[in-house]
Amino acid sequence: MAMGTALCLAVSFGLGLPIPFIAPVLSLLLLATLDRPLPLKAGLILALVAMLTTGVGLLLIPILRYYPLSGVLLIGAGLFLVFRAGLRGANNLIVTFLIIGLTMISSAGVADFGLAMMVISALVKGLILAVIVVSFSHWLFPEPANAQSPPAAPALPVEEVGRVALRATLIVLPTFLLALIDPAGYLPIILKAVSLGQQSSTTTTRNAGRELVGSTLLGGLLAVLFWCALSLFVHLWMFFLWMLLFGLVLARKLYALSPTQLSPGFWLNSMITMIILLGQSVQDSAAGKDVYTAFAVRMGLFIMVTLYACLMVQLLDQRRAPQTLLTINE
């Protein structure tokens, strides 16, 4: 996982792909969830599915422009249905692409149709690169012949699916409204909100702060440490080597080689946060922007979105508690 993520990061930035941090994030998700490489045919089909699912957002652009309230309500209903489908066992990657299509693509298209097409192009190119790198990583480090498939995540009770899907929708929707104001500035925040919305499906009130806020703060701290280390010698291959080192440390925690009380989702979300923040900082530096101010603003937004996600977890779980007690008494 560490090698695949680091290699995808180096190739993506080396080729100058649009939104280059998307490819390593997708590679990380594929490597963390699959125990075997995707065949070439399956990879091409997945890229086509990504293009079609994210393209849904293009159909919503006219509605958002001319009937904004109806458009926002329609997207809210769409997010709820997509999150509910994911909680009922739909493919997690397709669910992610649908959410990105409903939020990132539609908000970008309201400002500039060309920007929306660029985001779709970046997603498809990033996914194709991620599939190639994942196959190479599995060839370089093949799975043992007797390796067992990872256990499936425990299914939520049927009566809980709607509540958790509503919670994830309420986490993502405000960030989408921010992106309508300034798509270029808030698109990375949508990615963070999508990650939080999916992570919240396995988060309870008791550990919401540790899982959501803790992973965000750790991801920010790791991004700062990574940036300081990279500043010692700025080179693409040093970028690769540092990512490999950080990936190895986090992968040991993720796969419980160095056991902790924190869930795998905590470490995965920390690594995703680090890659997004780091990728944005590298792009800011290349564009001649003030990296430290931009990072502080972006990190502040990440923390605000995460605290809001915790609030949604707390509120909806508190509303559920009295209903549960009433049911038990009856």
Contacts in CASP RR format, 6 or more apart in sequence:
PFRMAT RR
TARGET T0000
AUTHOR 0000-0000-0000
METHOD contacts of the structure
MODEL  1
MAMGTALCLAVSFGLGLPIPFIAPVLSLLLLATLDRPLPLKAGLILALVA
MLTTGVGLLLIPILRYYPLSGVLLIGAGLFLVFRAGLRGANNLIVTFLII
GLTMISSAGVADFGLAMMVISALVKGLILAVIVVSFSHWLFPEPANAQSP
PAAPALPVEEVGRVALRATLIVLPTFLLALIDPAGYLPIILKAVSLGQQS
STTTTRNAGRELVGSTLLGGLLAVLFWCALSLFVHLWMFFLWMLLFGLVL
ARKLYALSPTQLSPGFWLNSMITMIILLGQSVQDSAAGKDVYTAFAVRMG
LFIMVTLYACLMVQLLDQRRAPQTLLTINE
1 28 0 8 1.000
1 31 0 8 1.000
1 32 0 8 1.000
1 137 0 8 1.000
1 247 0 8 1.000
1 251 0 8 1.000
1 254 0 8 1.000
2 243 0 8 1.000
2 244 0 8 1.000
2 247 0 8 1.000
2 248 0 8 1.000
2 250 0 8 1.000
2 251 0 8 1.000
3 137 0 8 1.000
3 140 0 8 1.000
3 141 0 8 1.000
3 244 0 8 1.000
4 27 0 8 1.000
4 31 0 8 1.000
4 133 0 8 1.000
4 134 0 8 1.000
4 136 0 8 1.000
4 137 0 8 1.000
5 24 0 8 1.000
5 27 0 8 1.000
5 28 0 8 1.000
5 31 0 8 1.000
5 243 0 8 1.000
5 247 0 8 1.000
5 271 0 8 1.000
5 275 0 8 1.000
6 24 0 8 1.000
6 240 0 8 1.000
6 241 0 8 1.000
6 243 0 8 1.000
6 244 0 8 1.000
6 247 0 8 1.000
7 133 0 8 1.000
7 136 0 8 1.000
7 137 0 8 1.000
7 240 0 8 1.000
8 23 0 8 1.000
8 24 0 8 1.000
8 26 0 8 1.000
8 27 0 8 1.000
8 129 0 8 1.000
8 130 0 8 1.000
8 133 0 8 1.000
9 20 0 8 1.000
9 21 0 8 1.000
9 23 0 8 1.000
9 24 0 8 1.000
9 239 0 8 1.000
9 240 0 8 1.000
9 243 0 8 1.000
9 275 0 8 1.000
10 236 0 8 1.000
10 237 0 8 1.000
10 239 0 8 1.000
10 240 0 8 1.000
10 243 0 8 1.000
11 23 0 8 1.000
11 129 0 8 1.000
11 133 0 8 1.000
12 20 0 8 1.000
12 21 0 8 1.000
12 22 0 8 1.000
12 23 0 8 1.000
12 24 0 8 1.000
12 126 0 8 1.000
12 129 0 8 1.000
13 20 0 8 1.000
13 236 0 8 1.000
13 239 0 8 1.000
13 279 0 8 1.000
13 282 0 8 1.000
14 20 0 8 1.000
14 236 0 8 1.000
17 23 0 8 1.000
17 122 0 8 1.000
17 125 0 8 1.000
17 126 0 8 1.000
17 129 0 8 1.000
18 118 0 8 1.000
18 119 0 8 1.000
18 121 0 8 1.000
18 122 0 8 1.000
18 125 0 8 1.000
19 118 0 8 1.000
19 119 0 8 1.000
19 122 0 8 1.000
19 123 0 8 1.000
19 187 0 8 1.000
20 279 0 8 1.000
20 283 0 8 1.000
21 275 0 8 1.000
21 276 0 8 1.000
21 278 0 8 1.000
21 279 0 8 1.000
21 280 0 8 1.000
22 122 0 8 1.000
22 123 0 8 1.000
22 126 0 8 1.000
23 125 0 8 1.000
23 126 0 8 1.000
23 127 0 8 1.000
23 129 0 8 1.000
23 130 0 8 1.000
23 133 0 8 1.000
24 130 0 8 1.000
24 243 0 8 1.000
24 275 0 8 1.000
25 191 0 8 1.000
25 272 0 8 1.000
25 275 0 8 1.000
25 276 0 8 1.000
26 126 0 8 1.000
26 127 0 8 1.000
26 130 0 8 1.000
27 129 0 8 1.000
27 130 0 8 1.000
27 133 0 8 1.000
27 134 0 8 1.000
28 268 0 8 1.000
28 271 0 8 1.000
28 272 0 8 1.000
28 275 0 8 1.000
29 92 0 8 1.000
29 93 0 8 1.000
29 96 0 8 1.000
29 272 0 8 1.000
30 38 0 8 1.000
30 93 0 8 1.000
30 130 0 8 1.000
30 131 0 8 1.000
30 134 0 8 1.000
31 134 0 8 1.000
31 137 0 8 1.000
32 254 0 8 1.000
32 264 0 8 1.000
32 268 0 8 1.000
33 92 0 8 1.000
33 93 0 8 1.000
33 150 0 8 1.000
34 134 0 8 1.000
35 143 0 8 1.000
35 147 0 8 1.000
35 149 0 8 1.000
35 150 0 8 1.000
36 138 0 8 1.000
36 143 0 8 1.000
37 134 0 8 1.000
37 135 0 8 1.000
37 137 0 8 1.000
37 138 0 8 1.000
37 139 0 8 1.000
38 46 0 8 1.000
38 131 0 8 1.000
38 134 0 8 1.000
38 135 0 8 1.000
40 135 0 8 1.000
43 127 0 8 1.000
43 128 0 8 1.000
43 131 0 8 1.000
46 93 0 8 1.000
46 127 0 8 1.000
46 131 0 8 1.000
47 124 0 8 1.000
47 127 0 8 1.000
47 128 0 8 1.000
47 131 0 8 1.000
49 94 0 8 1.000
49 97 0 8 1.000
50 97 0 8 1.000
50 123 0 8 1.000
50 124 0 8 1.000
50 127 0 8 1.000
51 120 0 8 1.000
51 123 0 8 1.000
51 124 0 8 1.000
53 94 0 8 1.000
53 97 0 8 1.000
53 98 0 8 1.000
53 101 0 8 1.000
54 97 0 8 1.000
54 98 0 8 1.000
54 100 0 8 1.000
54 101 0 8 1.000
54 104 0 8 1.000
54 105 0 8 1.000
54 119 0 8 1.000
54 120 0 8 1.000
54 123 0 8 1.000
54 124 0 8 1.000
55 101 0 8 1.000
55 105 0 8 1.000
55 120 0 8 1.000
56 98 0 8 1.000
56 101 0 8 1.000
56 102 0 8 1.000
56 105 0 8 1.000
57 101 0 8 1.000
57 102 0 8 1.000
57 105 0 8 1.000
57 106 0 8 1.000
57 116 0 8 1.000
58 105 0 8 1.000
58 106 0 8 1.000
58 109 0 8 1.000
58 113 0 8 1.000
58 116 0 8 1.000
58 120 0 8 1.000
60 71 0 8 1.000
60 74 0 8 1.000
60 75 0 8 1.000
60 102 0 8 1.000
60 106 0 8 1.000
61 106 0 8 1.000
61 109 0 8 1.000
61 110 0 8 1.000
61 113 0 8 1.000
61 116 0 8 1.000
63 70 0 8 1.000
63 71 0 8 1.000
63 74 0 8 1.000
64 71 0 8 1.000
64 72 0 8 1.000
64 75 0 8 1.000
64 106 0 8 1.000
64 107 0 8 1.000
64 110 0 8 1.000
64 180 0 8 1.000
65 110 0 8 1.000
72 173 0 8 1.000
72 176 0 8 1.000
72 177 0 8 1.000
75 102 0 8 1.000
75 103 0 8 1.000
75 106 0 8 1.000
75 173 0 8 1.000
75 176 0 8 1.000
76 102 0 8 1.000
76 169 0 8 1.000
76 173 0 8 1.000
78 102 0 8 1.000
79 99 0 8 1.000
79 102 0 8 1.000
79 103 0 8 1.000
79 168 0 8 1.000
79 169 0 8 1.000
79 172 0 8 1.000
79 173 0 8 1.000
80 162 0 8 1.000
80 165 0 8 1.000
80 166 0 8 1.000
80 169 0 8 1.000
82 95 0 8 1.000
82 98 0 8 1.000
82 99 0 8 1.000
82 102 0 8 1.000
83 95 0 8 1.000
83 99 0 8 1.000
83 164 0 8 1.000
83 165 0 8 1.000
83 168 0 8 1.000
83 169 0 8 1.000
83 197 0 8 1.000
83 201 0 8 1.000
84 161 0 8 1.000
84 162 0 8 1.000
84 165 0 8 1.000
85 95 0 8 1.000
86 92 0 8 1.000
86 95 0 8 1.000
87 156 0 8 1.000
87 161 0 8 1.000
87 162 0 8 1.000
87 164 0 8 1.000
87 165 0 8 1.000
87 201 0 8 1.000
88 161 0 8 1.000
89 155 0 8 1.000
92 198 0 8 1.000
95 198 0 8 1.000
96 194 0 8 1.000
96 198 0 8 1.000
97 123 0 8 1.000
99 172 0 8 1.000
99 194 0 8 1.000
100 123 0 8 1.000
100 190 0 8 1.000
100 191 0 8 1.000
100 194 0 8 1.000
102 176 0 8 1.000
103 172 0 8 1.000
103 175 0 8 1.000
103 176 0 8 1.000
103 179 0 8 1.000
103 190 0 8 1.000
103 193 0 8 1.000
103 194 0 8 1.000
104 119 0 8 1.000
104 179 0 8 1.000
104 187 0 8 1.000
104 190 0 8 1.000
104 191 0 8 1.000
105 116 0 8 1.000
105 119 0 8 1.000
105 120 0 8 1.000
106 116 0 8 1.000
107 176 0 8 1.000
107 179 0 8 1.000
107 180 0 8 1.000
107 183 0 8 1.000
107 186 0 8 1.000
107 187 0 8 1.000
107 190 0 8 1.000
108 115 0 8 1.000
108 116 0 8 1.000
108 118 0 8 1.000
108 119 0 8 1.000
108 179 0 8 1.000
108 183 0 8 1.000
108 187 0 8 1.000
109 115 0 8 1.000
109 116 0 8 1.000
109 183 0 8 1.000
110 180 0 8 1.000
110 183 0 8 1.000
111 183 0 8 1.000
111 184 0 8 1.000
112 183 0 8 1.000
115 183 0 8 1.000
115 184 0 8 1.000
119 187 0 8 1.000
153 202 0 8 1.000
156 164 0 8 1.000
156 201 0 8 1.000
163 316 0 8 1.000
163 320 0 8 1.000
164 200 0 8 1.000
164 201 0 8 1.000
166 316 0 8 1.000
167 197 0 8 1.000
167 200 0 8 1.000
167 312 0 8 1.000
167 313 0 8 1.000
167 316 0 8 1.000
168 197 0 8 1.000
168 198 0 8 1.000
168 200 0 8 1.000
168 201 0 8 1.000
170 312 0 8 1.000
170 316 0 8 1.000
171 193 0 8 1.000
171 196 0 8 1.000
171 197 0 8 1.000
171 200 0 8 1.000
171 305 0 8 1.000
171 308 0 8 1.000
171 309 0 8 1.000
171 312 0 8 1.000
172 190 0 8 1.000
172 193 0 8 1.000
172 194 0 8 1.000
172 196 0 8 1.000
172 197 0 8 1.000
174 308 0 8 1.000
175 186 0 8 1.000
175 189 0 8 1.000
175 190 0 8 1.000
175 192 0 8 1.000
175 193 0 8 1.000
175 305 0 8 1.000
176 190 0 8 1.000
176 193 0 8 1.000
178 186 0 8 1.000
178 189 0 8 1.000
179 185 0 8 1.000
179 186 0 8 1.000
179 187 0 8 1.000
179 189 0 8 1.000
179 190 0 8 1.000
186 301 0 8 1.000
188 276 0 8 1.000
188 280 0 8 1.000
188 298 0 8 1.000
189 298 0 8 1.000
189 301 0 8 1.000
189 302 0 8 1.000
189 305 0 8 1.000
191 276 0 8 1.000
192 216 0 8 1.000
192 273 0 8 1.000
192 276 0 8 1.000
192 302 0 8 1.000
192 305 0 8 1.000
192 306 0 8 1.000
193 305 0 8 1.000
193 309 0 8 1.000
195 269 0 8 1.000
195 272 0 8 1.000
195 273 0 8 1.000
196 212 0 8 1.000
196 269 0 8 1.000
196 305 0 8 1.000
196 306 0 8 1.000
196 309 0 8 1.000
197 309 0 8 1.000
199 211 0 8 1.000
199 212 0 8 1.000
199 215 0 8 1.000
199 265 0 8 1.000
199 269 0 8 1.000
200 208 0 8 1.000
200 212 0 8 1.000
200 309 0 8 1.000
200 312 0 8 1.000
200 313 0 8 1.000
202 263 0 8 1.000
202 265 0 8 1.000
203 211 0 8 1.000
203 212 0 8 1.000
203 313 0 8 1.000
204 313 0 8 1.000
204 317 0 8 1.000
205 313 0 8 1.000
205 314 0 8 1.000
205 317 0 8 1.000
205 318 0 8 1.000
208 309 0 8 1.000
208 310 0 8 1.000
208 313 0 8 1.000
208 314 0 8 1.000
209 310 0 8 1.000
210 262 0 8 1.000
210 266 0 8 1.000
211 262 0 8 1.000
211 263 0 8 1.000
211 265 0 8 1.000
211 266 0 8 1.000
211 269 0 8 1.000
212 269 0 8 1.000
212 306 0 8 1.000
212 309 0 8 1.000
212 310 0 8 1.000
212 313 0 8 1.000
213 303 0 8 1.000
213 306 0 8 1.000
213 307 0 8 1.000
213 310 0 8 1.000
214 266 0 8 1.000
214 270 0 8 1.000
215 265 0 8 1.000
215 266 0 8 1.000
215 267 0 8 1.000
215 269 0 8 1.000
215 270 0 8 1.000
215 273 0 8 1.000
216 269 0 8 1.000
216 270 0 8 1.000
216 273 0 8 1.000
216 302 0 8 1.000
216 303 0 8 1.000
216 306 0 8 1.000
217 303 0 8 1.000
218 270 0 8 1.000
218 273 0 8 1.000
219 270 0 8 1.000
219 271 0 8 1.000
219 273 0 8 1.000
219 274 0 8 1.000
219 277 0 8 1.000
220 273 0 8 1.000
220 274 0 8 1.000
220 277 0 8 1.000
220 299 0 8 1.000
220 302 0 8 1.000
222 246 0 8 1.000
222 250 0 8 1.000
222 270 0 8 1.000
222 271 0 8 1.000
222 274 0 8 1.000
223 273 0 8 1.000
223 274 0 8 1.000
223 277 0 8 1.000
223 278 0 8 1.000
223 281 0 8 1.000
223 295 0 8 1.000
224 295 0 8 1.000
226 242 0 8 1.000
226 243 0 8 1.000
226 246 0 8 1.000
226 274 0 8 1.000
226 278 0 8 1.000
227 278 0 8 1.000
227 281 0 8 1.000
227 291 0 8 1.000
227 295 0 8 1.000
229 242 0 8 1.000
230 238 0 8 1.000
230 239 0 8 1.000
230 242 0 8 1.000
239 282 0 8 1.000
246 271 0 8 1.000
246 274 0 8 1.000
247 271 0 8 1.000
250 267 0 8 1.000
250 270 0 8 1.000
250 271 0 8 1.000
251 257 0 8 1.000
252 258 0 8 1.000
253 260 0 8 1.000
253 262 0 8 1.000
253 267 0 8 1.000
254 264 0 8 1.000
254 265 0 8 1.000
254 267 0 8 1.000
254 268 0 8 1.000
254 271 0 8 1.000
255 264 0 8 1.000
256 264 0 8 1.000
273 302 0 8 1.000
277 295 0 8 1.000
277 298 0 8 1.000
277 299 0 8 1.000
277 302 0 8 1.000
280 294 0 8 1.000
280 295 0 8 1.000
280 298 0 8 1.000
281 291 0 8 1.000
281 294 0 8 1.000
281 295 0 8 1.000
284 290 0 8 1.000
284 291 0 8 1.000
284 294 0 8 1.000
284 295 0 8 1.000
285 291 0 8 1.000
END
